[in-house]
Amino acid sequence: MKTLHPDPPYEKPSPRDNRYMAMTGNCTDMPTYFIDTHVPLDILMDAANYRIRVVTQVLENLSMRGSIECESFILSDFASLCAIPLRDGCDVLDVVGRRLRAQALR
């Protein structure tokens, strides 16, 4: 993973500020993609659902094809193409789960 050197005045979000959670799929040690954990639960669920269903649709379409021959680097790129939105969806579902557990404790 490359280490980037930011232009000042970049400040990483404070761990105490739990409103914005860095997504797991950030490609550097300086996150640029975040989940707003205060968004209504139905909006978070829609975001997770969309990402997971898009990948599911692509994989279902591929599974209905016959033999697919490709180079290993193409397969690696395709795996990344599927893994990124799946990871994003799982990150959002983690936020939903935390919020639901917190509501149950009240």
URZI-V663667 format. One record per residue. RES is the residue in one small letter. PSI is psi in radians with two decimals (NA if undefined). NEAR is the number of other ideal C-beta (glycine too) atoms within 8 Angstrom. Layout:
BEGIN
res: [RES,RES]
psi: [PSI,PSI]
near: [NEAR,NEAR]
END
This chain:
BEGIN
res: [m,k,t,l,h,p,d,p,p,y,e,k,p,s,p,r,d,n,r,y,m,a,m,t,g,n,c,t,d,m,p,t,y,f,i,d,t,h,v,p,l,d,i,l,m,d,a,a,n,y,r,i,r,v,v,t,q,v,l,e,n,l,s,m,r,g,s,i,e,c,e,s,f,i,l,s,d,f,a,s,l,c,a,i,p,l,r,d,g,c,d,v,l,d,v,v,g,r,r,l,r,a,q,a,l,r]
psi: [2.25,2.52,2.16,2.60,1.94,2.71,2.40,2.56,0.64,2.33,2.23,2.52,2.45,2.44,-0.43,-0.44,1.61,0.29,-0.74,2.11,2.23,2.40,2.59,-0.59,0.19,2.38,0.02,3.09,-0.01,1.65,2.49,-0.27,2.23,2.75,2.24,1.84,-0.10,0.01,2.54,2.54,-0.65,-0.58,-0.72,-0.76,-0.71,-0.73,-0.80,-0.80,-0.80,-0.86,-0.75,-0.71,-0.59,-0.81,-0.71,-0.77,-0.77,-0.80,-0.66,-0.72,-0.73,-0.67,-0.35,-0.12,2.89,-2.55,2.35,2.04,2.34,2.87,2.71,-0.59,-0.53,-0.72,-0.70,-0.77,-0.71,-0.70,-0.72,-0.71,-0.65,-0.67,-0.64,-0.95,-0.51,-0.77,-0.74,-0.81,-0.71,-0.68,-0.77,-0.70,-0.57,-0.75,-0.78,-0.80,-0.76,-0.77,-0.74,-0.71,-0.67,-0.68,-0.66,-0.49,-0.29,NA]
near: [5,4,6,7,3,6,4,4,4,7,4,6,8,5,5,4,7,7,6,10,9,9,12,7,9,10,4,10,5,9,9,6,8,10,11,7,11,4,8,5,9,6,8,14,10,8,10,14,9,9,13,11,8,9,12,8,8,10,9,8,8,8,6,5,7,3,4,6,3,7,5,6,6,8,9,8,8,9,8,8,8,11,8,9,11,11,11,13,15,10,13,14,9,8,12,12,8,9,11,9,8,8,7,6,5,4]
END
